[in-house]
């Protein structure tokens, strides 16, 4: 019980956004809070193979409730490799959300 109290005290000691607080709660109950949760869990969702060379830099919603993703390669040499992996990135994000959420992926150098 004391371990649980110390975690709560640490959490209250630093400021949090509502999205990050909700994201933690939704993770505990098995749901997903928002697109911001995608940014927070990028490494976990993509795995080491993609997360090591790609960074999520933008998420925008379209009118039809889908999302456009902007990804930046850690090195310009990896941009071509990422362009070959766009289908895999889309599949992993769609699997995370549980539906076809991704409209388009843009790779920035």
C-alpha positions as YAML, in Angstrom:
chain: A
units: angstrom
residues:
- id: 1
  name: UNK
  ca: [0.00, 0.00, 0.00]
- id: 2
  name: UNK
  ca: [2.83, 2.41, 0.77]
- id: 3
  name: UNK
  ca: [4.21, 1.90, -2.75]
- id: 4
  name: UNK
  ca: [0.84, 2.96, -4.20]
- id: 5
  name: UNK
  ca: [0.79, 6.06, -1.98]
- id: 6
  name: UNK
  ca: [4.30, 7.09, -3.04]
- id: 7
  name: UNK
  ca: [3.32, 6.81, -6.73]
- id: 8
  name: UNK
  ca: [0.32, 9.06, -6.13]
- id: 9
  name: UNK
  ca: [2.41, 11.57, -4.20]
- id: 10
  name: UNK
  ca: [4.98, 11.70, -7.01]
- id: 11
  name: UNK
  ca: [2.22, 12.17, -9.58]
- id: 12
  name: UNK
  ca: [0.64, 15.02, -7.62]
- id: 13
  name: UNK
  ca: [4.01, 16.72, -7.16]
- id: 14
  name: UNK
  ca: [4.46, 17.43, -10.87]
- id: 15
  name: UNK
  ca: [2.02, 19.09, -13.26]
- id: 16
  name: UNK
  ca: [0.14, 16.92, -15.73]
- id: 17
  name: UNK
  ca: [-2.01, 17.54, -18.73]
- id: 18
  name: UNK
  ca: [-5.52, 16.16, -18.70]
- id: 19
  name: UNK
  ca: [-4.71, 14.00, -21.72]
- id: 20
  name: UNK
  ca: [-1.78, 12.28, -20.05]
- id: 21
  name: UNK
  ca: [-3.76, 11.69, -16.86]
- id: 22
  name: UNK
  ca: [-6.66, 10.27, -18.84]
- id: 23
  name: UNK
  ca: [-4.31, 8.19, -20.96]
- id: 24
  name: UNK
  ca: [-2.98, 6.45, -17.86]
- id: 25
  name: UNK
  ca: [-6.49, 5.78, -16.59]
- id: 26
  name: UNK
  ca: [-7.65, 4.48, -19.95]
- id: 27
  name: UNK
  ca: [-4.62, 2.20, -20.12]
- id: 28
  name: UNK
  ca: [-5.57, 0.74, -16.75]
- id: 29
  name: UNK
  ca: [-9.10, 0.03, -17.96]
- id: 30
  name: UNK
  ca: [-8.08, -1.16, -21.42]
- id: 31
  name: UNK
  ca: [-9.26, 1.74, -23.58]
- id: 32
  name: UNK
  ca: [-7.55, 4.42, -25.60]
- id: 33
  name: UNK
  ca: [-7.99, 8.06, -24.76]
- id: 34
  name: UNK
  ca: [-7.01, 10.00, -27.88]
- id: 35
  name: UNK
  ca: [-4.54, 10.55, -30.66]
- id: 36
  name: UNK
  ca: [-2.18, 12.06, -28.09]
- id: 37
  name: UNK
  ca: [-1.92, 8.59, -26.62]
- id: 38
  name: UNK
  ca: [-0.46, 7.47, -29.96]
- id: 39
  name: UNK
  ca: [2.37, 9.96, -29.53]
- id: 40
  name: UNK
  ca: [2.99, 8.84, -25.97]
- id: 41
  name: UNK
  ca: [3.13, 5.14, -26.92]
- id: 42
  name: UNK
  ca: [4.85, 5.47, -30.30]
- id: 43
  name: UNK
  ca: [7.80, 3.21, -29.37]
- id: 44
  name: UNK
  ca: [5.52, 0.57, -27.91]
- id: 45
  name: UNK
  ca: [3.17, 0.53, -30.92]
- id: 46
  name: UNK
  ca: [5.81, 0.64, -33.66]
- id: 47
  name: UNK
  ca: [8.36, -1.62, -32.05]
- id: 48
  name: UNK
  ca: [12.10, -1.11, -31.98]
- id: 49
  name: UNK
  ca: [12.57, -1.68, -35.72]
- id: 50
  name: UNK
  ca: [10.51, 1.36, -36.77]
- id: 51
  name: UNK
  ca: [10.66, 3.54, -33.64]
- id: 52
  name: UNK
  ca: [14.47, 3.59, -33.78]
- id: 53
  name: UNK
  ca: [14.44, 5.29, -37.21]
- id: 54
  name: UNK
  ca: [11.13, 7.21, -37.16]
- id: 55
  name: UNK
  ca: [9.67, 9.87, -34.92]
- id: 56
  name: UNK
  ca: [6.03, 10.91, -34.93]
- id: 57
  name: UNK
  ca: [5.94, 14.66, -35.60]
- id: 58
  name: UNK
  ca: [2.33, 15.35, -36.51]
- id: 59
  name: UNK
  ca: [-1.22, 14.09, -36.21]
- id: 60
  name: UNK
  ca: [-4.11, 15.82, -37.94]
- id: 61
  name: UNK
  ca: [-7.73, 14.74, -38.18]
- id: 62
  name: UNK
  ca: [-9.67, 14.81, -41.41]
- id: 63
  name: UNK
  ca: [-13.35, 15.61, -41.79]
- id: 64
  name: UNK
  ca: [-14.21, 11.93, -42.04]
- id: 65
  name: UNK
  ca: [-12.66, 11.26, -38.58]
- id: 66
  name: UNK
  ca: [-9.53, 9.63, -39.96]
- id: 67
  name: UNK
  ca: [-6.01, 10.82, -39.16]
- id: 68
  name: UNK
  ca: [-3.06, 11.94, -41.24]
- id: 69
  name: UNK
  ca: [0.30, 11.04, -39.74]
- id: 70
  name: UNK
  ca: [3.58, 12.89, -40.29]
- id: 71
  name: UNK
  ca: [6.72, 10.89, -39.55]
- id: 72
  name: UNK
  ca: [10.29, 12.20, -39.57]
- id: 73
  name: UNK
  ca: [13.23, 9.91, -40.13]
- id: 74
  name: UNK
  ca: [16.07, 10.13, -37.63]
- id: 75
  name: UNK
  ca: [18.51, 10.24, -40.55]
- id: 76
  name: UNK
  ca: [17.70, 11.29, -44.14]
- id: 77
  name: UNK
  ca: [19.09, 7.97, -45.33]
- id: 78
  name: UNK
  ca: [16.25, 6.17, -43.54]
- id: 79
  name: UNK
  ca: [13.51, 8.15, -45.34]
- id: 80
  name: UNK
  ca: [13.52, 5.71, -48.26]
- id: 81
  name: UNK
  ca: [13.37, 2.75, -45.90]
- id: 82
  name: UNK
  ca: [10.38, 4.32, -44.13]
- id: 83
  name: UNK
  ca: [8.61, 4.86, -47.43]
- id: 84
  name: UNK
  ca: [8.80, 1.09, -48.00]
- id: 85
  name: UNK
  ca: [7.39, 0.47, -44.51]
- id: 86
  name: UNK
  ca: [4.34, 2.77, -44.73]
- id: 87
  name: UNK
  ca: [1.94, -0.18, -45.05]
- id: 88
  name: UNK
  ca: [3.41, -1.73, -41.91]
- id: 89
  name: UNK
  ca: [3.13, 1.58, -40.03]
- id: 90
  name: UNK
  ca: [-0.49, 1.97, -41.12]
- id: 91
  name: UNK
  ca: [-1.30, -1.60, -40.07]
- id: 92
  name: UNK
  ca: [0.23, -1.14, -36.62]
- id: 93
  name: UNK
  ca: [-1.61, 2.14, -35.99]
- id: 94
  name: UNK
  ca: [-4.92, 0.70, -37.23]
- id: 95
  name: UNK
  ca: [-4.42, -2.35, -35.01]
- id: 96
  name: UNK
  ca: [-3.79, -0.05, -32.04]
- id: 97
  name: UNK
  ca: [-6.98, 1.96, -32.61]
- id: 98
  name: UNK
  ca: [-9.03, -1.08, -33.57]
- id: 99
  name: UNK
  ca: [-10.33, 0.33, -36.86]
- id: 100
  name: UNK
  ca: [-9.02, 1.86, -40.11]
- id: 101
  name: UNK
  ca: [-7.95, 5.15, -38.56]
- id: 102
  name: UNK
  ca: [-5.11, 6.22, -40.86]
- id: 103
  name: UNK
  ca: [-5.89, 8.18, -43.99]
- id: 104
  name: UNK
  ca: [-2.35, 9.09, -45.10]
- id: 105
  name: UNK
  ca: [1.26, 8.97, -43.92]
- id: 106
  name: UNK
  ca: [3.71, 11.72, -44.85]
- id: 107
  name: UNK
  ca: [7.44, 11.12, -44.43]
- id: 108
  name: UNK
  ca: [9.55, 14.18, -43.73]
- id: 109
  name: UNK
  ca: [13.31, 14.28, -44.14]
...
